[in-house]
Amino acid sequence: MDLKDVVSTRVKLSILAVGLLSFTGILIETSMNVTFPTLTKDLDVSLNTVQWLTTGYLLLTTIVMSTTAFILKKFDPLKIFIFATSLCLVGSIICFSAPNFTILLIGRLLQAIATGLSTPLMFNLIFEEIPVSKLGLYTGLAGVVISLAPALGPTYGGIINKAWTWREIFVGVIPLIILLAIIGWFSIRGKASGTKGVSFDYLSVLGLAIIFSMILYTFNQAGSYNFISWQFFLAAVLSVIFIGLFAWYNHQSKRQLIDFSILKLPVLRLRLFSYFSLQFINIGLSFVLPIFAQTALKLDSAQAGLMLLPGSLLGAILGPYAGHLYDKKGATFPLLISGLLITIGSAMFWFKSNDLSLMSITIIYIIVRLGFNFGFGPSLSDGSMQVQGPKKSDQNSLFSMMQQYAGSLGTNVLSVVISAAALTSSSKNEVLNTVLGAKNDFILLTILSLLVLVSVIYVHFKYEKNN
C-alpha cells in the first residue's frame, strides 16, 4: 500500500471527535421534537412557540454554516473545535437547568452555533487530510453522522422523556461532549489558510438570514391560507425580490461570504442539487412518516420512531460502502443506484398511501434509506472534486449550509402540504386529511427523486462519458 494512502490514527481521531460533536447536536435537535407536548405543559407555552426550538435552531445553524468559508480560512481548526465544544457544553447545561422557555431557547441557540461550526469543520478535515483514494469512504462515514442522527433522535428523546424527563436528554450528552473535547484537543492539527485582504461580509450574512427566513415564511403562509392565497403569493414575490437583491449585491461586492462563482461549474451545481434533494427527502420523510403513523395508523410515539430504525441502521452501514464504490468506480454507479432506489421507494409510498401499514412503511423506508445513503456521500465527494485550493472551503461551506437548510425546508414544506390539504378538503376528518396530505407529500418527493435520477444520467452522458 502506498504510504500516501495511509490515514494516521491522529487524523482518524480528529475526524471522529468533530463528527461526533456534530452528531450530538443533530441528535438533540431531533430528539426534542417528541417532547413538544410535554414542554407546552411544563413551560406553559403554546405549540407554535415551542416549535421555535427546532425552527430557530435550524435557521441559526444554516446561517452559521454560511459563514464557515471565511471562518475556516481565518481560524485554526483546533480553535474552532474548542469554541464549538464549549458552546455545546454550556448550551446543554443551560437547557438542562432552564426555568422557562426563553432560557431553554437561548441554550438551544448556543448549541445551534456549535453544530453550524462542527459539521463544516468535519468535512474540511476530511478534504484537507484524507487522500483522494479514500475520500469517498470518509465522506460516506461523515454522511452516516448527518443521516443517522435525525433518525435516532426521536427514539432517544422518546425513551428518555418517558423514563425520566426531557431535561435528561441534555444530561446524557454532557459526558460525551467532555470526552470529545479531550480527544479533539490532542488530535486536531492544521493551520488556517488566511484571509489576507479579505474582510468579513456582514451584509451577506444578513441577506442570507433574510432569504432563508422569507422562504420558510412563504411556505408557512401556504399552510395557513393555502397555496392560491394572496398571502402566499405576496410572500413568494418578496422572497424572489430578496434573492434578486442578494444576487446583485454578491456580484457587485468585493467582499464575499461564499464564492458563489463555483456554481458556474455545471457538475458541482448538479451534485449540489442531488445533495440538497436527498437531505430534503431524508428529513422530510422522518417528519411525515411518524405523523402519518400516529394519526392514521393510531400507533404510539415509540412505535412511530422505531419503525424508522431498521432503515436508518441499514443505511448507515451502507454509507461507507457507497463511498468505497465511489473511490473505485466513480460517481455514476452509486448515484445511479441512489436515484433508482429513492424514486422506487417514494413512488411506493405514493401508490400505497391509502393502505400503508407499520410493516409496509418499515420496508419501503429501508429502500428509501438505502437510496439516500448510496448517493449522499458520493454527491458531496464528487462536488468537492470539482474545485481546488482555497475554493474547497467555499464548496464545503456551501454544501454544508444547503444540506442543513434542506432539512429545515423539507420539514417546513411537507408539513405545509399536509396543512394545505386540510384547508382545501371538504372533510373535517383528521385521519382522512392526514392521509390526503401525506399522499401529496409522497407525490412531491417522487417528482424530486426523478429529477435527482435525471441529473445523474445527464451528468454521465454530458460530462463524464467523453472524458
C-alpha positions in Angstrom: 0.0 0.0 0.0 1.2 3.5 -0.9 2.1 5.4 2.3 0.4 8.4 0.8 -2.9 6.5 1.1 -2.4 5.6 4.8 -4.6 7.6 7.2 -3.0 8.1 10.6 -4.7 7.4 13.9 -4.4 11.0 14.8 -6.4 12.1 11.7 -9.0 9.4 12.4 -9.5 10.6 15.9 -9.7 14.2 14.9 -12.5 13.4 12.4 -14.2 11.2 15.0 -14.2 14.0 17.6 -15.6 16.6 15.3 -18.0 14.2 13.7 -19.5 13.0 17.0 -19.8 16.6 18.1 -21.9 17.3 15.0 -23.8 14.0 15.6 -24.6 15.2 19.2 -26.0 18.5 18.0 -28.3 16.9 15.4 -29.3 14.1 17.8 -30.5 16.6 20.4 -32.3 18.6 17.7 -34.5 15.8 16.5 -34.9 14.2 20.0 -36.6 17.4 21.2 -39.4 17.1 18.6 -41.1 14.3 20.5 -41.0 16.3 23.8 -43.1 19.2 22.4 -46.4 18.1 24.0 -44.6 17.8 27.4 -42.8 21.1 27.0 -46.1 23.0 26.3 -47.3 21.9 29.7 -44.1 22.2 31.7 -43.2 25.6 30.4 -46.8 26.9 29.9 -46.3 27.9 26.3 -48.2 27.2 23.0 -47.1 24.6 20.5 -46.4 27.3 18.0 -44.0 28.9 20.5 -42.3 25.6 21.4 -41.6 24.8 17.7 -39.1 27.7 17.6 -36.8 25.3 19.5 -36.5 23.5 16.2 -37.1 26.3 13.7 -34.8 28.7 15.4 -32.2 26.1 15.8 -32.2 25.0 12.2 -32.2 28.6 10.9 -29.3 29.7 13.1 -27.3 26.6 12.2 -27.8 27.3 8.5 -26.8 31.0 8.9 -23.6 30.0 10.9 -22.7 27.5 8.2 -22.9 30.3 5.6 -20.0 32.0 7.5 -17.7 29.0 7.7 -16.0 29.5 4.3 -14.5 32.7 5.9 -14.1 31.2 9.4 -12.2 28.1 8.2 -9.7 30.4 6.5 -9.4 32.8 9.4 -9.0 30.4 12.4 -7.1 27.2 13.1 -9.2 24.0 13.2 -8.5 23.4 16.9 -9.6 26.8 17.9 -12.9 26.4 16.0 -13.4 23.0 17.6 -12.8 24.2 21.2 -15.1 27.1 20.7 -17.9 24.8 19.3 -17.4 22.3 22.0 -17.6 24.9 24.7 -20.8 26.3 23.3 -22.3 22.9 23.1 -21.4 22.1 26.7 -22.6 25.5 28.0 -25.8 25.2 25.9 -26.5 21.7 27.3 -26.1 22.9 30.9 -28.4 25.9 30.3 -31.0 23.7 28.7 -30.9 21.2 31.5 -31.5 23.8 34.1 -33.7 26.1 32.1 -36.6 27.5 34.3 -38.6 28.8 31.4 -38.9 28.7 27.6 -36.7 31.8 26.9 -33.7 30.3 28.8 -34.2 27.0 27.0 -34.2 28.7 23.6 -31.0 30.5 24.5 -29.3 27.2 25.3 -30.6 25.7 22.1 -29.3 28.6 20.0 -25.8 28.2 21.6 -25.9 24.5 20.5 -27.0 25.6 17.0 -23.8 27.7 16.7 -21.8 24.7 17.8 -23.4 22.4 15.2 -23.1 25.1 12.5 -19.4 25.2 13.1 -18.7 21.5 13.7 -20.3 20.0 10.6 -18.3 22.1 8.0 -15.2 21.6 10.1 -15.6 17.8 9.9 -15.8 17.9 6.1 -12.9 20.4 6.0 -10.7 18.0 7.9 -11.7 15.2 5.5 -10.9 17.3 2.4 -7.6 18.5 3.8 -6.2 15.4 5.4 -7.7 12.4 3.7 -6.0 11.1 0.4 -8.1 11.3 -2.7 -8.1 7.5 -3.0 -10.1 7.3 0.3 -12.2 10.5 0.0 -15.4 8.6 -0.9 -15.0 6.2 2.1 -14.6 9.0 4.6 -17.3 11.3 3.2 -19.5 8.2 3.4 -18.7 7.8 7.1 -19.4 11.5 7.6 -22.7 11.1 5.8 -23.6 8.5 8.4 -23.2 11.2 11.1 -25.6 13.5 9.3 -28.2 10.9 8.2 -28.3 8.6 11.3 -28.7 11.2 14.0 -32.1 12.6 12.8 -33.5 9.0 12.7 -32.1 8.0 16.1 -33.2 11.3 17.7 -36.9 10.6 18.1 -36.2 7.2 19.6 -33.6 8.6 22.0 -35.8 11.5 23.0 -38.9 9.4 23.4 -37.2 6.8 25.6 -35.5 9.4 27.8 -38.6 11.6 28.1 -40.8 8.5 29.0 -38.3 7.1 31.5 -37.3 10.4 33.2 -37.9 13.9 31.9 -36.9 16.0 28.8 -34.1 17.5 30.9 -32.2 14.2 30.9 -31.8 14.4 27.2 -29.2 17.1 27.8 -27.6 15.4 30.8 -27.0 12.3 28.7 -24.7 14.0 26.2 -22.6 16.1 28.7 -20.1 13.3 29.4 -19.7 12.6 25.7 -19.1 16.3 24.9 -16.3 16.4 27.6 -14.8 13.2 26.2 -14.8 14.6 22.6 -13.2 17.8 23.8 -10.3 15.8 25.2 -9.9 13.7 22.1 -10.0 16.7 19.8 -7.5 18.7 21.9 -4.8 16.0 21.4 -5.7 15.1 17.8 -6.8 18.1 15.8 -4.0 19.9 13.9 -3.7 22.2 10.9 -3.4 25.9 10.2 -5.8 28.3 8.7 -5.0 29.3 5.1 -5.5 33.0 6.0 -7.8 35.8 4.9 -5.3 38.4 3.9 -7.0 41.3 2.1 -10.5 39.8 2.7 -12.9 41.3 5.3 -15.9 39.6 6.7 -19.1 40.3 4.8 -21.8 41.1 7.4 -24.3 42.2 4.8 -24.2 38.8 3.1 -24.9 37.1 6.4 -27.8 39.4 6.9 -29.0 38.8 3.4 -28.9 35.0 3.6 -30.7 35.2 7.0 -33.5 37.2 5.4 -33.8 35.0 2.4 -33.8 31.7 4.4 -36.4 33.2 6.8 -38.6 34.6 4.0 -38.7 31.2 2.2 -39.8 29.5 5.3 -42.3 32.3 6.0 -43.7 31.9 2.4 -44.5 28.3 2.9 -46.0 28.9 6.3 -48.4 31.3 4.6 -49.5 28.4 2.3 -50.1 26.3 5.3 -52.2 28.9 6.9 -54.1 30.3 3.9 -53.5 27.8 1.1 -51.1 27.9 -2.0 -53.6 30.0 -4.0 -53.9 32.7 -1.4 -52.7 36.3 -1.9 -50.7 35.9 1.4 -48.6 33.1 -0.2 -48.3 35.0 -3.5 -47.1 38.2 -1.8 -44.6 36.4 0.4 -43.3 34.5 -2.7 -42.8 37.7 -4.6 -40.9 39.3 -1.7 -38.7 36.2 -1.5 -37.8 36.5 -5.2 -37.1 40.2 -4.7 -34.7 39.5 -1.8 -33.0 36.7 -3.7 -32.5 39.1 -6.7 -31.1 41.8 -4.4 -28.7 39.4 -2.8 -27.5 38.1 -6.2 -26.9 41.7 -7.3 -25.1 42.6 -4.1 -22.9 39.5 -4.2 -22.0 40.2 -7.9 -21.1 43.9 -7.1 -19.4 43.4 -3.8 -15.6 42.9 -3.4 -16.3 41.0 -0.2 -17.7 37.5 -0.5 -19.0 35.4 2.3 -19.0 32.4 -0.1 -17.6 32.4 -3.6 -20.8 31.6 -5.4 -19.0 31.7 -8.7 -18.2 28.0 -8.1 -21.9 27.4 -9.0 -20.9 28.1 -12.6 -19.3 24.7 -12.6 -22.1 22.5 -14.0 -21.2 19.2 -12.4 -20.8 20.9 -9.0 -24.1 22.6 -9.4 -25.9 19.3 -10.2 -24.2 17.4 -7.4 -25.3 20.2 -5.0 -28.9 19.7 -6.3 -28.6 15.9 -5.6 -27.1 16.5 -2.2 -29.8 19.1 -1.2 -32.6 16.9 -2.6 -31.5 13.8 -0.8 -31.4 15.6 2.5 -34.8 17.2 1.8 -36.3 13.7 1.2 -34.5 12.2 4.2 -35.5 14.8 6.8 -38.9 15.3 5.2 -39.8 11.6 5.4 -38.6 11.4 9.0 -41.1 14.1 9.8 -44.1 12.9 7.7 -44.0 9.2 8.5 -44.2 9.4 12.3 -47.1 11.9 12.0 -48.9 9.5 9.5 -48.3 6.5 11.7 -49.6 8.2 14.9 -52.6 9.9 13.2 -53.7 7.4 10.5 -52.5 4.1 12.0 -53.0 5.1 15.7 -49.5 3.9 16.7 -47.8 5.3 19.8 -44.8 7.6 19.6 -42.4 4.8 20.4 -43.7 2.6 17.6 -43.6 5.5 15.2 -40.0 6.2 16.0 -38.8 2.6 16.0 -40.3 1.8 12.5 -37.7 4.1 11.0 -34.8 2.4 12.9 -34.1 -0.6 10.6 -33.8 1.6 7.5 -31.6 4.1 9.3 -29.3 1.4 10.6 -29.0 -0.4 7.3 -28.5 2.9 5.5 -25.7 3.9 8.0 -24.0 0.5 7.4 -24.2 1.1 3.6 -22.8 4.6 3.7 -19.1 3.8 3.8 -19.6 1.0 1.2 -21.2 3.6 -1.1 -18.1 5.8 -0.6 -15.9 2.8 -1.4 -17.8 2.3 -4.6 -17.2 5.9 -5.5 -13.5 5.6 -4.9 -13.3 2.5 -7.1 -15.8 3.2 -9.8 -16.5 6.9 -9.8 -19.7 8.8 -9.1 -22.1 7.5 -11.7 -22.6 3.9 -10.4 -23.5 4.7 -6.7 -25.5 7.8 -7.7 -27.5 5.9 -10.3 -28.4 3.2 -7.7 -29.3 6.0 -5.3 -31.6 7.7 -7.8 -33.4 4.5 -8.7 -33.9 3.4 -5.1 -35.3 6.7 -3.8 -37.6 7.0 -6.9 -38.9 3.5 -6.4 -39.3 4.0 -2.6 -41.0 7.4 -3.0 -43.4 6.0 -5.7 -44.3 3.1 -3.5 -45.2 5.4 -0.6 -47.4 7.3 -3.1 -49.2 4.3 -4.7 -49.7 2.6 -1.3 -50.6 5.7 0.7 -54.2 4.6 1.2 -53.3 1.2 2.8 -49.9 1.7 4.4 -49.2 -0.4 7.5 -46.4 -0.5 10.1 -44.7 -3.3 8.2 -45.0 -1.7 4.7 -43.7 1.7 5.9 -40.7 0.0 7.5 -39.9 -2.0 4.4 -40.4 0.9 1.9 -38.4 3.2 4.2 -35.5 0.7 4.1 -35.5 1.1 0.3 -35.5 4.9 0.5 -32.8 5.0 3.1 -30.5 2.7 1.1 -31.0 5.0 -1.8 -30.3 8.0 0.3 -27.0 6.6 1.7 -25.9 5.4 -1.8 -26.0 8.9 -3.0 -25.4 11.3 -0.1 -21.7 10.9 0.4 -20.8 10.4 -3.3 -22.6 13.6 -4.2 -20.5 15.5 -1.7 -17.3 13.7 -2.7 -17.8 14.4 -6.4 -18.8 18.0 -5.7 -15.5 18.5 -3.8 -13.5 17.2 -6.7 -14.7 20.0 -9.0 -12.7 22.7 -7.1 -9.2 23.1 -5.9 -7.2 25.1 -3.3 -9.0 27.8 -1.3 -12.2 27.2 -3.2 -12.7 23.9 -1.4 -13.7 25.8 1.8 -16.3 27.7 -0.2 -17.6 24.4 -1.6 -17.6 22.8 1.8 -19.5 25.8 3.4 -22.0 25.9 0.5 -22.8 22.2 0.7 -23.0 22.2 4.5 -25.2 25.2 4.5 -27.6 23.8 1.9 -27.9 20.3 3.4 -28.8 21.9 6.7 -31.3 24.2 5.1 -32.7 21.2 3.1 -33.7 19.6 6.4 -35.4 22.7 7.6 -37.1 23.3 4.3 -38.1 19.7 3.9 -39.8 19.6 7.3 -41.5 23.0 6.6 -42.7 22.3 3.1 -44.1 18.8 3.8 -45.9 19.9 6.9 -47.4 22.8 5.0 -48.6 20.4 2.3 -50.5 18.4 4.9 -51.9 21.6 6.4 -53.0 22.9 2.9 -54.7 19.6 2.2 -56.8 20.0 5.3 -57.7 23.6 4.3 -59.0 22.5 0.9 -60.6 19.3 2.0 -64.4 19.2 2.4 -63.9 16.7 5.2 -63.2 17.6 8.8 -61.9 14.1 9.5 -58.3 14.4 10.7 -57.3 10.9 9.6 -58.6 11.4 6.0 -56.9 14.8 5.7 -53.6 13.5 7.0 -53.7 10.6 4.5 -54.5 13.1 1.7 -51.7 15.5 2.7 -49.2 12.7 3.1 -50.1 11.4 -0.4 -49.5 14.8 -1.8 -46.1 14.8 0.0 -45.2 11.4 -1.5 -46.1 12.7 -5.0 -43.8 15.7 -4.4 -41.0 13.5 -3.2 -41.4 11.1 -6.2 -41.0 14.0 -8.6 -38.0 15.3 -6.8 -36.4 11.8 -6.8 -37.0 11.5 -10.5 -35.2 14.9 -11.0 -32.3 13.6 -9.0 -32.1 10.5 -11.2 -32.3 12.6 -14.4 -29.5 14.8 -13.1 -27.2 11.8 -12.6 -27.9 10.5 -16.1 -27.4 13.9 -17.6 -24.0 14.4 -15.9 -22.9 11.0 -17.1 -23.7 11.5 -20.7 -22.9 15.2 -20.9 -19.7 15.5 -18.9 -18.3 12.1 -17.9 -18.7 9.7 -20.8 -16.4 11.6 -23.2 -13.7 12.2 -20.6 
